[in-house]
């Protein structure tokens, strides 16, 4: 049997897209139990000059819609144009999860652990195969937008396998303060796309079921930065005052049950032995205080104050040995831009008190 020939790069879903043109398309990835088609919206636009093809996807987990908000921000901006190459914007990748306000598919499988998929496998595997065939295999680079899972929030960070030169190029250009180096889980879109020759990064930021203005702004800035890095857009890349590469991270967990108060903020730089949270019983008696085991940046936080032993409290990214939390903190204090706004916005629904304010 002869191998299926890929369509020309300027033909999407059977429609030719000329230089300077844009098209709204939908491609079928499966069927509902009613037999109705499940179609994914896809916006394709070409620059006037030749260049790379880049995809940007949102809502791969159906309830993670900050990325959807960021992509829609680009779609409704009449001034947004690309000079070179082709940009493919997919605001919702997991349509079945999105419609149900759920992370997973109806078969309870995780679409983001099912790539590259197979045409005869499970529902998730079949959908992943179609996405890989229709989108990923035709692109040179990719950006996948995510949030934290339920009852958690993430400070914006970019994740990718920095041993891959293409991934490192995108990750450094994106413009987040925190870059997490790692190959990623097996079956994840970003790891399987990268392995297939399409360097792909993930941005994590914010909470599920929300479109948060600061996270959207951070994602849009990152997309602009990547397109500028690839010479698809004019202009200078906007970088934060510092960037740190995290190779090791740790979820701190509750060792006592009770009601928790944080002493840290999302994105905060903490020093070794610095208190991060105190757990009280319901009478207000201190049960335990949890401290950071190393100099770190606060990547993620639990937003539910009632905890049981073993439940995650916060996700810390260990700073490299040659990087001081106190020095980076001074650099952050000199800044009055998006990063400071993000800290304020993300901490608005988390009760935070200084350790010395406790009655203990």
C-alpha positions in Angstrom: 0.0 0.0 0.0 1.4 3.4 -1.0 1.8 6.0 1.8 -0.8 8.7 1.8 0.6 11.9 0.2 0.4 15.0 2.4 -1.6 17.9 0.9 0.4 21.0 -0.2 1.1 23.4 2.7 -1.2 26.0 1.2 -4.2 23.6 1.1 -6.1 23.0 4.3 -9.3 20.9 4.4 -9.3 20.9 0.6 -9.2 24.6 0.4 -6.3 26.6 -1.0 -5.2 29.6 1.0 -3.4 32.2 -1.0 -0.7 34.6 0.5 -2.3 37.2 2.6 -5.6 35.2 2.9 -7.3 33.8 6.0 -9.9 31.1 6.4 -12.1 29.7 9.2 -12.4 25.9 8.8 -13.6 22.9 10.8 -12.2 19.4 10.6 -13.9 16.3 11.7 -12.3 14.3 14.6 -15.1 11.9 15.5 -18.8 11.4 16.0 -21.1 11.8 18.9 -23.4 8.9 20.1 -26.1 10.5 18.0 -23.9 10.1 14.9 -23.4 13.9 14.6 -19.9 14.9 13.6 -17.5 16.3 16.2 -15.6 19.1 14.4 -12.8 21.3 15.7 -12.6 25.0 14.7 -9.4 26.0 13.0 -8.4 29.4 11.7 -5.6 29.5 9.1 -3.9 32.6 7.9 -0.9 33.1 5.5 1.6 35.9 5.3 2.5 37.4 2.1 6.0 35.8 2.2 7.1 32.2 2.7 8.0 31.1 6.2 7.4 28.4 8.9 4.0 27.0 9.8 3.1 27.4 13.5 0.1 26.0 15.4 -1.4 27.5 18.6 -3.9 25.3 20.5 -6.2 25.9 23.5 -8.5 23.7 25.6 -6.7 20.4 25.0 -8.1 19.8 28.4 -11.7 20.9 28.0 -12.0 23.1 31.1 -8.7 24.9 30.6 -10.0 27.9 28.7 -7.5 30.7 29.4 -5.8 29.6 26.1 -9.1 29.8 24.3 -9.4 33.4 25.5 -5.9 34.2 24.4 -6.5 32.8 20.9 -9.8 34.6 20.6 -8.0 37.8 21.5 -5.9 37.3 18.4 -8.8 36.4 16.2 -10.9 39.5 17.0 -7.9 41.9 16.8 -8.2 43.6 13.4 -4.6 44.9 13.5 -3.1 41.4 14.0 -1.4 40.3 10.8 1.6 38.0 10.0 4.2 38.9 7.4 5.6 35.4 6.7 4.6 31.8 6.9 1.3 30.3 8.1 -0.4 30.5 11.5 -3.0 28.0 12.6 -5.1 28.9 15.5 -7.2 26.3 17.3 -9.2 27.8 20.1 -10.7 24.5 21.4 -8.9 21.2 20.7 -11.0 19.0 23.0 -14.5 20.0 21.8 -16.3 17.2 23.7 -14.7 18.2 27.0 -15.2 21.9 26.4 -19.0 21.4 25.8 -19.3 19.5 29.1 -17.0 21.9 31.1 -14.8 18.9 31.8 -11.1 18.1 31.5 -11.5 14.7 29.9 -13.3 13.1 27.1 -16.7 11.3 27.7 -14.8 8.0 27.9 -12.8 9.5 30.9 -9.6 9.3 28.9 -7.1 12.2 28.8 -6.7 13.4 25.2 -3.3 14.9 26.3 -2.0 11.4 27.0 -3.2 9.8 23.8 -0.9 11.3 21.1 0.0 10.5 18.4 -3.0 8.2 18.4 -4.3 5.4 16.2 -7.1 5.3 13.7 -8.6 2.2 15.2 -8.1 2.7 19.0 -10.2 4.3 21.7 -12.2 7.5 21.2 -9.3 9.5 22.6 -6.8 7.7 20.4 -8.8 8.3 17.3 -9.3 11.9 18.0 -5.6 12.3 18.8 -4.7 10.6 15.5 -6.9 13.0 13.5 -5.3 16.1 15.3 -1.9 14.8 14.6 -2.6 14.0 11.0 -4.5 17.2 10.1 -2.5 19.7 12.3 0.7 18.6 13.9 2.3 16.7 11.0 1.9 19.8 8.8 3.5 22.3 11.2 7.1 23.3 11.9 6.5 24.6 15.5 3.8 24.5 18.1 2.5 26.3 21.2 -0.1 24.5 23.4 -1.8 26.7 26.0 -2.9 25.2 29.4 -3.9 26.1 32.9 -3.5 24.4 36.3 -5.9 21.6 37.1 -9.1 22.0 39.2 -8.6 23.8 42.6 -5.2 25.0 41.7 -3.6 28.0 40.0 -0.3 28.3 38.1 2.0 31.3 37.7 2.7 31.6 34.0 5.5 29.3 32.9 6.7 27.7 29.7 7.6 24.0 29.6 9.6 22.0 27.1 12.5 19.7 26.4 15.4 22.2 26.2 17.7 19.6 24.8 15.9 20.2 21.6 17.3 23.4 19.9 13.9 24.3 18.4 12.1 23.9 21.7 14.7 25.9 23.5 14.4 28.7 20.9 10.6 29.0 21.4 10.8 28.7 25.2 13.4 31.4 25.7 11.6 33.7 23.2 8.1 33.2 24.7 9.0 35.6 27.5 7.9 33.9 30.8 10.0 34.4 33.8 9.9 30.7 34.6 11.0 28.0 32.1 10.6 24.4 33.1 12.9 22.0 31.4 11.6 18.5 30.8 10.6 16.0 28.1 7.0 15.9 29.2 4.7 12.9 29.8 4.4 10.1 27.2 1.4 10.7 25.0 1.3 14.5 25.6 0.9 16.7 22.6 4.1 18.7 23.2 6.4 15.7 23.7 5.0 13.6 20.8 4.9 16.6 18.5 8.5 17.4 19.3 9.5 13.8 18.8 7.9 13.9 15.4 10.0 16.9 14.3 7.6 19.8 15.3 9.3 21.5 18.3 6.4 22.4 20.7 6.2 24.2 24.0 3.4 24.4 26.6 2.4 27.5 28.5 0.8 26.9 31.9 -1.1 29.7 33.6 -4.1 30.4 35.8 -7.1 28.3 36.7 -9.7 26.1 35.0 -13.0 27.5 33.8 -11.8 31.1 33.8 -10.5 33.6 31.3 -8.1 35.7 33.4 -7.0 39.0 31.9 -3.4 38.8 33.1 -3.0 35.2 31.9 -4.5 36.1 28.5 -2.1 39.1 28.2 0.9 36.9 29.1 -0.1 34.2 26.5 -0.8 36.8 23.8 2.6 38.5 24.5 4.2 35.0 24.3 2.7 34.2 21.0 3.7 37.6 19.6 7.3 37.0 20.9 7.5 33.5 19.3 6.2 34.8 15.9 8.8 37.6 16.1 11.6 35.1 16.9 10.6 33.1 13.8 10.6 36.3 11.7 6.8 36.0 11.0 6.1 39.4 12.7 8.2 42.6 12.9 9.1 44.1 16.2 11.3 43.4 19.3 10.7 40.5 21.6 9.4 41.6 25.0 11.3 39.9 27.8 10.9 40.1 31.6 13.6 41.5 33.8 14.9 37.9 34.4 14.3 34.4 33.2 15.2 31.3 35.2 15.4 27.7 34.0 13.9 25.1 36.4 15.1 21.6 36.1 13.8 20.2 39.3 10.4 20.9 41.0 8.5 19.5 44.0 5.0 19.6 45.3 4.9 20.2 49.0 2.2 18.2 50.7 0.2 18.6 53.9 1.4 16.4 56.8 -1.6 17.4 58.9 -5.3 17.9 58.2 -6.9 21.2 58.8 -7.5 24.7 57.5 -4.6 26.3 55.7 -3.2 29.9 55.4 -0.5 30.7 52.9 2.5 32.9 53.5 3.5 33.1 49.8 2.0 34.3 46.5 2.0 32.8 43.1 5.3 33.5 41.3 7.0 34.6 44.6 10.7 33.8 45.1 11.2 32.0 48.4 14.4 31.1 50.3 15.3 27.8 51.9 13.4 27.3 55.2 11.0 30.2 54.5 7.5 29.3 55.8 5.1 28.8 52.9 1.9 27.8 54.8 0.5 27.1 58.3 -2.3 24.5 58.9 -4.7 25.1 61.8 -7.4 23.0 63.2 -11.0 24.5 63.1 -10.5 26.1 66.6 -7.5 28.1 65.2 -4.8 26.0 66.9 -1.6 25.6 64.9 -1.1 22.1 63.7 2.0 22.6 61.6 4.0 25.1 59.6 5.5 24.0 56.3 8.7 25.5 54.9 10.4 25.5 51.6 13.2 22.9 51.3 15.3 25.0 48.9 15.5 28.4 47.2 12.5 28.3 44.8 9.9 30.1 42.7 6.3 29.4 43.4 4.9 27.8 40.3 1.6 26.5 41.4 -0.7 26.7 44.5 -3.7 24.9 45.9 -6.7 27.3 46.0 -8.8 25.1 48.4 -7.7 25.9 52.0 -9.2 22.7 53.6 -6.6 19.9 53.3 -6.0 16.4 54.4 -2.6 14.8 55.0 -0.9 14.1 51.7 -2.8 16.7 49.7 -0.7 19.0 47.5 -0.2 22.6 48.9 2.2 24.3 46.5 4.4 23.5 43.6 8.0 24.9 43.9 10.5 25.1 41.2 14.0 24.7 42.6 16.3 27.6 41.5 19.7 26.6 40.0 22.6 26.5 42.4 24.1 29.7 41.0 20.8 31.6 41.3 19.8 33.5 44.5 16.1 34.0 45.4 16.9 37.2 47.2 18.7 38.7 44.2 15.9 37.7 41.8 13.4 39.2 44.3 15.2 42.5 44.2 15.1 42.4 40.4 11.3 41.8 40.6 10.8 44.7 42.9 12.4 47.0 40.3 9.7 45.9 37.8 6.2 47.4 37.4 4.8 45.5 34.5 2.9 42.4 33.6 4.7 40.1 36.1 3.7 42.3 39.1 0.1 42.6 37.8 0.0 38.8 37.4 1.0 38.2 41.0 -1.7 40.6 42.2 -4.4 39.1 40.1 -3.6 35.4 40.8 -3.4 36.1 44.6 -6.7 37.9 44.7 -8.6 34.6 45.6 -6.0 33.2 48.0 -5.8 34.1 51.7 -2.2 35.1 52.4 -0.8 36.3 55.7 2.8 37.0 56.8 4.1 34.3 59.2 4.7 36.8 62.0 1.0 37.8 61.9 0.0 34.4 63.2 -1.1 34.0 66.8 1.2 31.0 67.3 
